[in-house]
Amino acid sequence: MNPQNREDIKIGQEVEVVLKKDQRIGTLTRGIVAEILTNSGFHPHGIKVRLEDGQVGRVQNICI
C-alpha cells in the first residue's frame, strides 16, 4: 500500500500523517481517516486527509 496513491487510502483506516506544522521536523501523528482531501489520484508528498480529531496532514504510513 502506497500513501502517495489515493486509491490506497480509505475512510476509517488508521494512518500516520505529518501535520503542516511538523513538516520540517517530520513528527508523525497517528489517527483515523475521516475525509480524503486530495482530489488527484497521486501526490508525491502523500495524500492529504482530515483525521477524526479534525487535524489535517499528509499520509506517510498506512497502519495495517
Distance bins in CASP14 RR format, pairs under 12 A and 6 or more apart:
PFRMAT RR
TARGET T0000
AUTHOR 0000-0000-0000
RMODE 2
METHOD distances of the structure
MODEL  1
1 7 0 0 0 0 1 0 0 0 0 0 0
1 8 1 0 1 0 0 0 0 0 0 0 0
1 9 0 0 0 0 1 0 0 0 0 0 0
1 10 0 0 0 0 1 0 0 0 0 0 0
1 13 0 0 0 0 1 0 0 0 0 0 0
1 14 0 0 0 0 0 1 0 0 0 0 0
1 15 0 0 0 0 1 0 0 0 0 0 0
1 47 0 0 0 0 0 1 0 0 0 0 0
1 59 0 0 0 0 1 0 0 0 0 0 0
1 61 0 0 0 0 1 0 0 0 0 0 0
1 62 1 0 1 0 0 0 0 0 0 0 0
1 63 0 0 0 0 1 0 0 0 0 0 0
1 64 1 0 0 1 0 0 0 0 0 0 0
2 8 1 0 1 0 0 0 0 0 0 0 0
2 9 0 0 0 0 1 0 0 0 0 0 0
2 41 0 0 0 0 0 1 0 0 0 0 0
2 42 0 0 0 0 1 0 0 0 0 0 0
2 43 0 0 0 0 0 1 0 0 0 0 0
2 44 0 0 0 0 0 1 0 0 0 0 0
2 46 0 0 0 0 1 0 0 0 0 0 0
2 47 0 0 0 0 1 0 0 0 0 0 0
2 59 0 0 0 0 1 0 0 0 0 0 0
2 60 0 0 0 0 0 1 0 0 0 0 0
2 61 0 0 0 0 0 1 0 0 0 0 0
2 62 0 0 0 0 1 0 0 0 0 0 0
3 9 1 0 0 1 0 0 0 0 0 0 0
3 10 0 0 0 0 0 1 0 0 0 0 0
3 13 0 0 0 0 0 1 0 0 0 0 0
3 15 1 0 0 1 0 0 0 0 0 0 0
3 16 0 0 0 0 1 0 0 0 0 0 0
3 17 0 0 0 0 1 0 0 0 0 0 0
3 18 0 0 0 0 0 1 0 0 0 0 0
3 28 0 0 0 0 0 1 0 0 0 0 0
3 33 0 0 0 0 0 1 0 0 0 0 0
3 36 0 0 0 0 0 1 0 0 0 0 0
3 38 0 0 0 0 0 1 0 0 0 0 0
3 42 0 0 0 0 0 1 0 0 0 0 0
3 43 0 0 0 0 1 0 0 0 0 0 0
3 44 0 0 0 0 0 1 0 0 0 0 0
3 45 0 0 0 0 1 0 0 0 0 0 0
3 46 1 0 1 0 0 0 0 0 0 0 0
3 47 1 0 0 1 0 0 0 0 0 0 0
3 48 0 0 0 0 0 1 0 0 0 0 0
3 49 0 0 0 0 1 0 0 0 0 0 0
3 57 0 0 0 0 0 1 0 0 0 0 0
3 58 1 0 0 1 0 0 0 0 0 0 0
3 59 1 0 1 0 0 0 0 0 0 0 0
3 60 1 0 1 0 0 0 0 0 0 0 0
3 61 1 0 0 1 0 0 0 0 0 0 0
3 62 1 0 1 0 0 0 0 0 0 0 0
3 63 0 0 0 0 0 1 0 0 0 0 0
4 38 0 0 0 0 1 0 0 0 0 0 0
4 40 0 0 0 0 0 1 0 0 0 0 0
4 41 0 0 0 0 1 0 0 0 0 0 0
4 42 1 0 1 0 0 0 0 0 0 0 0
4 43 1 0 1 0 0 0 0 0 0 0 0
4 44 1 0 0 1 0 0 0 0 0 0 0
4 45 1 0 0 1 0 0 0 0 0 0 0
4 46 1 0 1 0 0 0 0 0 0 0 0
4 47 1 0 0 1 0 0 0 0 0 0 0
4 48 0 0 0 0 0 1 0 0 0 0 0
4 58 0 0 0 0 1 0 0 0 0 0 0
4 59 0 0 0 0 1 0 0 0 0 0 0
4 60 0 0 0 0 1 0 0 0 0 0 0
4 61 0 0 0 0 0 1 0 0 0 0 0
4 62 0 0 0 0 0 1 0 0 0 0 0
5 36 0 0 0 0 0 1 0 0 0 0 0
5 38 0 0 0 0 0 1 0 0 0 0 0
5 40 0 0 0 0 0 1 0 0 0 0 0
5 41 1 0 0 1 0 0 0 0 0 0 0
5 42 1 0 1 0 0 0 0 0 0 0 0
5 43 0 0 0 0 1 0 0 0 0 0 0
5 44 0 0 0 0 0 1 0 0 0 0 0
5 46 0 0 0 0 1 0 0 0 0 0 0
5 47 1 0 0 1 0 0 0 0 0 0 0
5 59 0 0 0 0 1 0 0 0 0 0 0
5 62 0 0 0 0 1 0 0 0 0 0 0
6 33 0 0 0 0 0 1 0 0 0 0 0
6 36 1 0 0 1 0 0 0 0 0 0 0
6 37 0 0 0 0 0 1 0 0 0 0 0
6 38 1 0 0 1 0 0 0 0 0 0 0
6 39 0 0 0 0 1 0 0 0 0 0 0
6 40 1 0 0 1 0 0 0 0 0 0 0
6 41 1 1 0 0 0 0 0 0 0 0 0
6 42 1 0 0 1 0 0 0 0 0 0 0
6 43 1 0 0 1 0 0 0 0 0 0 0
6 46 0 0 0 0 1 0 0 0 0 0 0
6 47 1 0 1 0 0 0 0 0 0 0 0
6 48 0 0 0 0 1 0 0 0 0 0 0
6 49 0 0 0 0 1 0 0 0 0 0 0
6 58 0 0 0 0 0 1 0 0 0 0 0
6 59 0 0 0 0 1 0 0 0 0 0 0
7 36 0 0 0 0 0 1 0 0 0 0 0
7 38 0 0 0 0 0 1 0 0 0 0 0
7 40 0 0 0 0 0 1 0 0 0 0 0
7 41 1 0 0 1 0 0 0 0 0 0 0
7 42 0 0 0 0 1 0 0 0 0 0 0
7 47 0 0 0 0 1 0 0 0 0 0 0
7 62 0 0 0 0 0 1 0 0 0 0 0
8 15 0 0 0 0 0 1 0 0 0 0 0
8 33 0 0 0 0 0 1 0 0 0 0 0
8 36 0 0 0 0 0 1 0 0 0 0 0
8 38 0 0 0 0 0 1 0 0 0 0 0
8 41 0 0 0 0 1 0 0 0 0 0 0
8 42 0 0 0 0 0 1 0 0 0 0 0
8 43 0 0 0 0 0 1 0 0 0 0 0
8 46 0 0 0 0 0 1 0 0 0 0 0
8 47 0 0 0 0 1 0 0 0 0 0 0
8 49 0 0 0 0 0 1 0 0 0 0 0
8 59 0 0 0 0 1 0 0 0 0 0 0
8 61 0 0 0 0 0 1 0 0 0 0 0
8 62 1 0 0 1 0 0 0 0 0 0 0
8 64 0 0 0 0 0 1 0 0 0 0 0
9 15 1 0 0 1 0 0 0 0 0 0 0
9 16 0 0 0 0 0 1 0 0 0 0 0
9 17 0 0 0 0 0 1 0 0 0 0 0
9 32 0 0 0 0 0 1 0 0 0 0 0
9 33 1 0 0 1 0 0 0 0 0 0 0
9 34 0 0 0 0 0 1 0 0 0 0 0
9 35 0 0 0 0 0 1 0 0 0 0 0
9 36 1 0 1 0 0 0 0 0 0 0 0
9 37 0 0 0 0 0 1 0 0 0 0 0
9 38 0 0 0 0 1 0 0 0 0 0 0
9 41 0 0 0 0 1 0 0 0 0 0 0
9 42 0 0 0 0 0 1 0 0 0 0 0
9 43 0 0 0 0 0 1 0 0 0 0 0
9 46 0 0 0 0 1 0 0 0 0 0 0
9 47 1 0 1 0 0 0 0 0 0 0 0
9 48 0 0 0 0 1 0 0 0 0 0 0
9 49 1 0 0 1 0 0 0 0 0 0 0
9 50 0 0 0 0 0 1 0 0 0 0 0
9 51 0 0 0 0 0 1 0 0 0 0 0
9 57 0 0 0 0 0 1 0 0 0 0 0
9 58 0 0 0 0 0 1 0 0 0 0 0
9 59 1 0 1 0 0 0 0 0 0 0 0
9 60 0 0 0 0 0 1 0 0 0 0 0
9 61 0 0 0 0 0 1 0 0 0 0 0
9 62 1 0 0 1 0 0 0 0 0 0 0
9 63 0 0 0 0 0 1 0 0 0 0 0
10 32 0 0 0 0 0 1 0 0 0 0 0
10 33 1 0 0 1 0 0 0 0 0 0 0
10 34 0 0 0 0 0 1 0 0 0 0 0
10 35 0 0 0 0 0 1 0 0 0 0 0
10 36 0 0 0 0 1 0 0 0 0 0 0
10 47 0 0 0 0 0 1 0 0 0 0 0
10 49 0 0 0 0 0 1 0 0 0 0 0
10 59 0 0 0 0 0 1 0 0 0 0 0
10 62 0 0 0 0 1 0 0 0 0 0 0
10 63 0 0 0 0 0 1 0 0 0 0 0
10 64 0 0 0 0 0 1 0 0 0 0 0
11 32 0 0 0 0 1 0 0 0 0 0 0
11 33 1 0 1 0 0 0 0 0 0 0 0
11 34 1 0 0 1 0 0 0 0 0 0 0
11 35 1 0 0 1 0 0 0 0 0 0 0
11 36 1 0 0 1 0 0 0 0 0 0 0
11 37 0 0 0 0 0 1 0 0 0 0 0
11 47 0 0 0 0 0 1 0 0 0 0 0
11 49 0 0 0 0 1 0 0 0 0 0 0
11 50 0 0 0 0 1 0 0 0 0 0 0
11 51 0 0 0 0 0 1 0 0 0 0 0
11 52 0 0 0 0 1 0 0 0 0 0 0
12 31 0 0 0 0 1 0 0 0 0 0 0
12 32 1 0 1 0 0 0 0 0 0 0 0
12 33 1 0 1 0 0 0 0 0 0 0 0
12 34 1 0 0 1 0 0 0 0 0 0 0
12 35 0 0 0 0 0 1 0 0 0 0 0
12 36 0 0 0 0 0 1 0 0 0 0 0
12 49 0 0 0 0 0 1 0 0 0 0 0
12 50 0 0 0 0 0 1 0 0 0 0 0
12 51 0 0 0 0 1 0 0 0 0 0 0
12 52 1 0 0 1 0 0 0 0 0 0 0
12 62 0 0 0 0 0 1 0 0 0 0 0
12 63 0 0 0 0 0 1 0 0 0 0 0
13 30 0 0 0 0 0 1 0 0 0 0 0
13 31 0 0 0 0 1 0 0 0 0 0 0
13 32 1 0 0 1 0 0 0 0 0 0 0
13 33 1 0 1 0 0 0 0 0 0 0 0
13 34 0 0 0 0 0 1 0 0 0 0 0
13 35 0 0 0 0 0 1 0 0 0 0 0
13 36 0 0 0 0 0 1 0 0 0 0 0
13 47 0 0 0 0 0 1 0 0 0 0 0
13 49 0 0 0 0 1 0 0 0 0 0 0
13 51 0 0 0 0 0 1 0 0 0 0 0
13 52 0 0 0 0 0 1 0 0 0 0 0
13 59 0 0 0 0 1 0 0 0 0 0 0
13 61 0 0 0 0 0 1 0 0 0 0 0
13 62 1 0 0 1 0 0 0 0 0 0 0
13 63 1 0 0 1 0 0 0 0 0 0 0
13 64 0 0 0 0 1 0 0 0 0 0 0
14 29 0 0 0 0 0 1 0 0 0 0 0
14 30 1 0 0 1 0 0 0 0 0 0 0
14 31 1 0 1 0 0 0 0 0 0 0 0
14 32 1 0 1 0 0 0 0 0 0 0 0
14 33 1 0 0 1 0 0 0 0 0 0 0
14 34 0 0 0 0 0 1 0 0 0 0 0
14 49 0 0 0 0 0 1 0 0 0 0 0
14 51 0 0 0 0 1 0 0 0 0 0 0
14 52 0 0 0 0 0 1 0 0 0 0 0
14 59 0 0 0 0 0 1 0 0 0 0 0
14 61 0 0 0 0 1 0 0 0 0 0 0
14 62 1 0 0 1 0 0 0 0 0 0 0
14 63 1 0 1 0 0 0 0 0 0 0 0
14 64 0 0 0 0 1 0 0 0 0 0 0
15 28 0 0 0 0 1 0 0 0 0 0 0
15 29 0 0 0 0 1 0 0 0 0 0 0
15 30 1 0 0 1 0 0 0 0 0 0 0
15 31 1 0 0 1 0 0 0 0 0 0 0
15 32 1 0 0 1 0 0 0 0 0 0 0
15 33 1 0 1 0 0 0 0 0 0 0 0
15 34 0 0 0 0 0 1 0 0 0 0 0
15 36 0 0 0 0 0 1 0 0 0 0 0
15 46 0 0 0 0 0 1 0 0 0 0 0
15 47 0 0 0 0 1 0 0 0 0 0 0
15 48 0 0 0 0 0 1 0 0 0 0 0
15 49 1 0 0 1 0 0 0 0 0 0 0
15 50 0 0 0 0 0 1 0 0 0 0 0
15 51 1 0 0 1 0 0 0 0 0 0 0
15 52 0 0 0 0 0 1 0 0 0 0 0
15 55 0 0 0 0 0 1 0 0 0 0 0
15 57 0 0 0 0 1 0 0 0 0 0 0
15 58 0 0 0 0 1 0 0 0 0 0 0
15 59 1 0 1 0 0 0 0 0 0 0 0
15 60 1 0 0 1 0 0 0 0 0 0 0
15 61 1 0 0 1 0 0 0 0 0 0 0
15 62 1 0 1 0 0 0 0 0 0 0 0
15 63 1 0 0 1 0 0 0 0 0 0 0
15 64 0 0 0 0 0 1 0 0 0 0 0
16 22 0 0 0 0 0 1 0 0 0 0 0
16 26 0 0 0 0 0 1 0 0 0 0 0
16 27 0 0 0 0 1 0 0 0 0 0 0
16 28 1 0 1 0 0 0 0 0 0 0 0
16 29 1 0 0 1 0 0 0 0 0 0 0
16 30 1 0 1 0 0 0 0 0 0 0 0
16 31 1 0 0 1 0 0 0 0 0 0 0
16 32 0 0 0 0 0 1 0 0 0 0 0
16 33 0 0 0 0 0 1 0 0 0 0 0
16 46 0 0 0 0 0 1 0 0 0 0 0
16 49 0 0 0 0 0 1 0 0 0 0 0
16 51 0 0 0 0 0 1 0 0 0 0 0
16 55 0 0 0 0 0 1 0 0 0 0 0
16 57 0 0 0 0 0 1 0 0 0 0 0
16 58 0 0 0 0 0 1 0 0 0 0 0
16 59 1 0 0 1 0 0 0 0 0 0 0
16 60 1 0 1 0 0 0 0 0 0 0 0
16 61 1 0 1 0 0 0 0 0 0 0 0
16 62 0 0 0 0 1 0 0 0 0 0 0
16 63 1 0 0 1 0 0 0 0 0 0 0
16 64 0 0 0 0 0 1 0 0 0 0 0
17 23 0 0 0 0 0 1 0 0 0 0 0
17 26 0 0 0 0 0 1 0 0 0 0 0
17 27 0 0 0 0 0 1 0 0 0 0 0
17 28 1 0 0 1 0 0 0 0 0 0 0
17 29 1 0 1 0 0 0 0 0 0 0 0
17 30 0 0 0 0 1 0 0 0 0 0 0
17 31 1 0 0 1 0 0 0 0 0 0 0
17 32 0 0 0 0 0 1 0 0 0 0 0
17 33 0 0 0 0 1 0 0 0 0 0 0
17 34 0 0 0 0 0 1 0 0 0 0 0
17 36 0 0 0 0 0 1 0 0 0 0 0
17 37 0 0 0 0 0 1 0 0 0 0 0
17 38 0 0 0 0 0 1 0 0 0 0 0
17 45 0 0 0 0 0 1 0 0 0 0 0
17 46 0 0 0 0 1 0 0 0 0 0 0
17 47 0 0 0 0 1 0 0 0 0 0 0
17 48 0 0 0 0 1 0 0 0 0 0 0
17 49 1 0 0 1 0 0 0 0 0 0 0
17 50 0 0 0 0 1 0 0 0 0 0 0
17 51 1 0 0 1 0 0 0 0 0 0 0
17 52 0 0 0 0 0 1 0 0 0 0 0
17 53 0 0 0 0 0 1 0 0 0 0 0
17 54 0 0 0 0 0 1 0 0 0 0 0
17 55 1 0 0 1 0 0 0 0 0 0 0
17 56 0 0 0 0 1 0 0 0 0 0 0
17 57 1 0 1 0 0 0 0 0 0 0 0
17 58 1 0 1 0 0 0 0 0 0 0 0
17 59 1 0 1 0 0 0 0 0 0 0 0
17 60 1 0 0 1 0 0 0 0 0 0 0
17 61 0 0 0 0 1 0 0 0 0 0 0
17 62 0 0 0 0 0 1 0 0 0 0 0
17 63 0 0 0 0 0 1 0 0 0 0 0
18 24 0 0 0 0 1 0 0 0 0 0 0
18 25 0 0 0 0 1 0 0 0 0 0 0
18 26 1 0 1 0 0 0 0 0 0 0 0
18 27 1 0 0 1 0 0 0 0 0 0 0
18 28 1 0 0 1 0 0 0 0 0 0 0
18 29 1 0 0 1 0 0 0 0 0 0 0
18 30 0 0 0 0 0 1 0 0 0 0 0
18 45 0 0 0 0 1 0 0 0 0 0 0
18 46 0 0 0 0 1 0 0 0 0 0 0
18 47 0 0 0 0 0 1 0 0 0 0 0
18 48 0 0 0 0 0 1 0 0 0 0 0
18 49 0 0 0 0 0 1 0 0 0 0 0
18 51 0 0 0 0 0 1 0 0 0 0 0
18 55 0 0 0 0 0 1 0 0 0 0 0
18 56 0 0 0 0 0 1 0 0 0 0 0
18 57 1 0 0 1 0 0 0 0 0 0 0
18 58 1 0 1 0 0 0 0 0 0 0 0
18 59 0 0 0 0 1 0 0 0 0 0 0
18 60 1 0 1 0 0 0 0 0 0 0 0
18 61 0 0 0 0 1 0 0 0 0 0 0
19 25 0 0 0 0 0 1 0 0 0 0 0
19 26 0 0 0 0 1 0 0 0 0 0 0
19 27 1 0 0 1 0 0 0 0 0 0 0
19 28 0 0 0 0 1 0 0 0 0 0 0
19 29 1 0 1 0 0 0 0 0 0 0 0
19 30 0 0 0 0 0 1 0 0 0 0 0
19 31 0 0 0 0 0 1 0 0 0 0 0
19 48 0 0 0 0 0 1 0 0 0 0 0
19 49 0 0 0 0 0 1 0 0 0 0 0
19 50 0 0 0 0 0 1 0 0 0 0 0
19 51 0 0 0 0 1 0 0 0 0 0 0
19 53 0 0 0 0 0 1 0 0 0 0 0
19 54 0 0 0 0 0 1 0 0 0 0 0
19 55 1 0 1 0 0 0 0 0 0 0 0
19 56 1 0 0 1 0 0 0 0 0 0 0
19 57 1 0 1 0 0 0 0 0 0 0 0
19 58 0 0 0 0 1 0 0 0 0 0 0
19 59 0 0 0 0 0 1 0 0 0 0 0
19 60 0 0 0 0 0 1 0 0 0 0 0
20 26 0 0 0 0 0 1 0 0 0 0 0
20 27 0 0 0 0 0 1 0 0 0 0 0
20 29 0 0 0 0 0 1 0 0 0 0 0
20 45 0 0 0 0 0 1 0 0 0 0 0
20 48 0 0 0 0 1 0 0 0 0 0 0
20 55 0 0 0 0 1 0 0 0 0 0 0
20 56 1 0 0 1 0 0 0 0 0 0 0
20 57 1 0 0 1 0 0 0 0 0 0 0
20 58 0 0 0 0 1 0 0 0 0 0 0
21 27 0 0 0 0 1 0 0 0 0 0 0
21 29 0 0 0 0 0 1 0 0 0 0 0
21 55 0 0 0 0 1 0 0 0 0 0 0
21 56 0 0 0 0 0 1 0 0 0 0 0
21 57 0 0 0 0 1 0 0 0 0 0 0
22 28 1 0 0 1 0 0 0 0 0 0 0
22 29 1 0 0 1 0 0 0 0 0 0 0
22 55 0 0 0 0 0 1 0 0 0 0 0
22 56 0 0 0 0 0 1 0 0 0 0 0
22 57 0 0 0 0 1 0 0 0 0 0 0
22 58 0 0 0 0 0 1 0 0 0 0 0
22 60 0 0 0 0 0 1 0 0 0 0 0
23 29 0 0 0 0 0 1 0 0 0 0 0
23 45 0 0 0 0 1 0 0 0 0 0 0
23 46 0 0 0 0 0 1 0 0 0 0 0
23 48 0 0 0 0 0 1 0 0 0 0 0
23 56 0 0 0 0 0 1 0 0 0 0 0
23 57 0 0 0 0 1 0 0 0 0 0 0
23 58 0 0 0 0 1 0 0 0 0 0 0
23 60 0 0 0 0 0 1 0 0 0 0 0
26 45 0 0 0 0 0 1 0 0 0 0 0
26 57 0 0 0 0 0 1 0 0 0 0 0
26 58 0 0 0 0 0 1 0 0 0 0 0
26 60 0 0 0 0 1 0 0 0 0 0 0
26 61 0 0 0 0 0 1 0 0 0 0 0
27 55 0 0 0 0 0 1 0 0 0 0 0
27 57 0 0 0 0 0 1 0 0 0 0 0
27 60 0 0 0 0 0 1 0 0 0 0 0
28 51 0 0 0 0 0 1 0 0 0 0 0
28 55 0 0 0 0 0 1 0 0 0 0 0
28 57 0 0 0 0 0 1 0 0 0 0 0
28 58 0 0 0 0 0 1 0 0 0 0 0
28 59 0 0 0 0 1 0 0 0 0 0 0
28 60 1 0 1 0 0 0 0 0 0 0 0
28 61 1 0 0 1 0 0 0 0 0 0 0
28 63 0 0 0 0 0 1 0 0 0 0 0
29 49 0 0 0 0 0 1 0 0 0 0 0
29 51 1 0 0 1 0 0 0 0 0 0 0
29 52 0 0 0 0 0 1 0 0 0 0 0
29 53 0 0 0 0 1 0 0 0 0 0 0
29 54 0 0 0 0 0 1 0 0 0 0 0
29 55 1 0 0 1 0 0 0 0 0 0 0
29 56 0 0 0 0 0 1 0 0 0 0 0
29 57 1 0 0 1 0 0 0 0 0 0 0
29 58 0 0 0 0 0 1 0 0 0 0 0
29 59 0 0 0 0 0 1 0 0 0 0 0
29 60 0 0 0 0 1 0 0 0 0 0 0
29 61 0 0 0 0 0 1 0 0 0 0 0
29 63 0 0 0 0 0 1 0 0 0 0 0
30 51 0 0 0 0 1 0 0 0 0 0 0
30 52 0 0 0 0 0 1 0 0 0 0 0
30 53 0 0 0 0 0 1 0 0 0 0 0
30 55 0 0 0 0 0 1 0 0 0 0 0
30 57 0 0 0 0 0 1 0 0 0 0 0
30 59 0 0 0 0 0 1 0 0 0 0 0
30 60 0 0 0 0 0 1 0 0 0 0 0
30 61 0 0 0 0 1 0 0 0 0 0 0
30 62 0 0 0 0 0 1 0 0 0 0 0
30 63 1 0 0 1 0 0 0 0 0 0 0
31 49 0 0 0 0 1 0 0 0 0 0 0
31 50 0 0 0 0 0 1 0 0 0 0 0
31 51 1 0 1 0 0 0 0 0 0 0 0
31 52 1 0 0 1 0 0 0 0 0 0 0
31 53 1 0 0 1 0 0 0 0 0 0 0
31 54 0 0 0 0 1 0 0 0 0 0 0
31 55 0 0 0 0 1 0 0 0 0 0 0
31 56 0 0 0 0 0 1 0 0 0 0 0
31 57 0 0 0 0 0 1 0 0 0 0 0
31 59 0 0 0 0 0 1 0 0 0 0 0
31 60 0 0 0 0 0 1 0 0 0 0 0
31 61 0 0 0 0 0 1 0 0 0 0 0
31 62 0 0 0 0 0 1 0 0 0 0 0
31 63 0 0 0 0 1 0 0 0 0 0 0
32 49 0 0 0 0 1 0 0 0 0 0 0
32 50 0 0 0 0 0 1 0 0 0 0 0
32 51 1 0 0 1 0 0 0 0 0 0 0
32 52 1 0 1 0 0 0 0 0 0 0 0
32 53 0 0 0 0 1 0 0 0 0 0 0
32 54 0 0 0 0 0 1 0 0 0 0 0
32 55 0 0 0 0 0 1 0 0 0 0 0
32 59 0 0 0 0 0 1 0 0 0 0 0
32 62 0 0 0 0 0 1 0 0 0 0 0
32 63 0 0 0 0 1 0 0 0 0 0 0
33 47 0 0 0 0 1 0 0 0 0 0 0
33 48 0 0 0 0 0 1 0 0 0 0 0
33 49 1 0 1 0 0 0 0 0 0 0 0
33 50 1 0 0 1 0 0 0 0 0 0 0
33 51 1 0 0 1 0 0 0 0 0 0 0
33 52 1 0 0 1 0 0 0 0 0 0 0
33 53 0 0 0 0 0 1 0 0 0 0 0
33 54 0 0 0 0 0 1 0 0 0 0 0
33 55 0 0 0 0 0 1 0 0 0 0 0
33 56 0 0 0 0 0 1 0 0 0 0 0
33 57 0 0 0 0 0 1 0 0 0 0 0
33 58 0 0 0 0 0 1 0 0 0 0 0
33 59 1 0 0 1 0 0 0 0 0 0 0
33 62 0 0 0 0 1 0 0 0 0 0 0
33 63 0 0 0 0 0 1 0 0 0 0 0
34 49 1 0 0 1 0 0 0 0 0 0 0
34 50 1 0 1 0 0 0 0 0 0 0 0
34 51 1 0 1 0 0 0 0 0 0 0 0
34 52 1 0 1 0 0 0 0 0 0 0 0
34 53 0 0 0 0 1 0 0 0 0 0 0
34 54 1 0 0 1 0 0 0 0 0 0 0
34 55 0 0 0 0 1 0 0 0 0 0 0
34 56 0 0 0 0 1 0 0 0 0 0 0
34 57 0 0 0 0 0 1 0 0 0 0 0
35 47 0 0 0 0 0 1 0 0 0 0 0
35 48 0 0 0 0 1 0 0 0 0 0 0
35 49 1 0 0 1 0 0 0 0 0 0 0
35 50 1 0 1 0 0 0 0 0 0 0 0
35 51 0 0 0 0 1 0 0 0 0 0 0
35 52 0 0 0 0 1 0 0 0 0 0 0
35 54 0 0 0 0 1 0 0 0 0 0 0
35 55 0 0 0 0 0 1 0 0 0 0 0
35 56 0 0 0 0 1 0 0 0 0 0 0
35 57 0 0 0 0 0 1 0 0 0 0 0
36 43 0 0 0 0 0 1 0 0 0 0 0
36 46 0 0 0 0 0 1 0 0 0 0 0
36 47 1 0 0 1 0 0 0 0 0 0 0
36 48 1 0 0 1 0 0 0 0 0 0 0
36 49 1 0 1 0 0 0 0 0 0 0 0
36 50 0 0 0 0 1 0 0 0 0 0 0
36 51 0 0 0 0 0 1 0 0 0 0 0
36 56 0 0 0 0 0 1 0 0 0 0 0
36 57 0 0 0 0 0 1 0 0 0 0 0
36 58 0 0 0 0 0 1 0 0 0 0 0
36 59 0 0 0 0 1 0 0 0 0 0 0
37 43 0 0 0 0 0 1 0 0 0 0 0
37 46 0 0 0 0 0 1 0 0 0 0 0
37 47 1 0 0 1 0 0 0 0 0 0 0
37 48 1 0 1 0 0 0 0 0 0 0 0
37 49 1 0 0 1 0 0 0 0 0 0 0
37 50 1 0 0 1 0 0 0 0 0 0 0
37 51 0 0 0 0 0 1 0 0 0 0 0
37 54 0 0 0 0 0 1 0 0 0 0 0
37 55 0 0 0 0 0 1 0 0 0 0 0
37 56 1 0 0 1 0 0 0 0 0 0 0
37 57 0 0 0 0 1 0 0 0 0 0 0
37 58 0 0 0 0 1 0 0 0 0 0 0
37 59 0 0 0 0 0 1 0 0 0 0 0
38 44 0 0 0 0 0 1 0 0 0 0 0
38 45 0 0 0 0 1 0 0 0 0 0 0
38 46 1 0 0 1 0 0 0 0 0 0 0
38 47 1 0 1 0 0 0 0 0 0 0 0
38 48 1 0 1 0 0 0 0 0 0 0 0
38 49 1 0 0 1 0 0 0 0 0 0 0
38 50 0 0 0 0 0 1 0 0 0 0 0
38 56 0 0 0 0 0 1 0 0 0 0 0
38 57 0 0 0 0 0 1 0 0 0 0 0
38 58 0 0 0 0 1 0 0 0 0 0 0
38 59 0 0 0 0 1 0 0 0 0 0 0
39 47 0 0 0 0 1 0 0 0 0 0 0
39 48 0 0 0 0 1 0 0 0 0 0 0
40 46 0 0 0 0 0 1 0 0 0 0 0
40 47 0 0 0 0 1 0 0 0 0 0 0
40 48 0 0 0 0 0 1 0 0 0 0 0
41 47 1 0 0 1 0 0 0 0 0 0 0
41 48 0 0 0 0 0 1 0 0 0 0 0
43 49 0 0 0 0 0 1 0 0 0 0 0
43 57 0 0 0 0 0 1 0 0 0 0 0
43 58 1 0 0 1 0 0 0 0 0 0 0
43 59 0 0 0 0 1 0 0 0 0 0 0
43 60 0 0 0 0 0 1 0 0 0 0 0
44 58 0 0 0 0 1 0 0 0 0 0 0
45 57 0 0 0 0 1 0 0 0 0 0 0
45 58 1 0 1 0 0 0 0 0 0 0 0
45 59 0 0 0 0 1 0 0 0 0 0 0
45 60 0 0 0 0 1 0 0 0 0 0 0
46 57 0 0 0 0 1 0 0 0 0 0 0
46 58 1 0 1 0 0 0 0 0 0 0 0
46 59 1 0 1 0 0 0 0 0 0 0 0
46 60 1 0 0 1 0 0 0 0 0 0 0
46 61 0 0 0 0 0 1 0 0 0 0 0
46 62 0 0 0 0 0 1 0 0 0 0 0
47 56 0 0 0 0 0 1 0 0 0 0 0
47 57 0 0 0 0 1 0 0 0 0 0 0
47 58 1 0 0 1 0 0 0 0 0 0 0
47 59 1 0 1 0 0 0 0 0 0 0 0
47 60 0 0 0 0 0 1 0 0 0 0 0
47 61 0 0 0 0 0 1 0 0 0 0 0
47 62 0 0 0 0 1 0 0 0 0 0 0
48 55 0 0 0 0 0 1 0 0 0 0 0
48 56 1 0 0 1 0 0 0 0 0 0 0
48 57 1 0 1 0 0 0 0 0 0 0 0
48 58 1 0 1 0 0 0 0 0 0 0 0
48 59 1 0 0 1 0 0 0 0 0 0 0
48 60 0 0 0 0 0 1 0 0 0 0 0
49 55 0 0 0 0 1 0 0 0 0 0 0
49 56 1 0 0 1 0 0 0 0 0 0 0
49 57 1 0 0 1 0 0 0 0 0 0 0
49 58 1 0 0 1 0 0 0 0 0 0 0
49 59 1 0 1 0 0 0 0 0 0 0 0
49 60 0 0 0 0 0 1 0 0 0 0 0
49 62 0 0 0 0 0 1 0 0 0 0 0
50 56 1 0 1 0 0 0 0 0 0 0 0
50 57 1 0 0 1 0 0 0 0 0 0 0
50 58 0 0 0 0 0 1 0 0 0 0 0
50 59 0 0 0 0 0 1 0 0 0 0 0
51 57 1 0 0 1 0 0 0 0 0 0 0
51 58 0 0 0 0 0 1 0 0 0 0 0
51 59 0 0 0 0 0 1 0 0 0 0 0
END
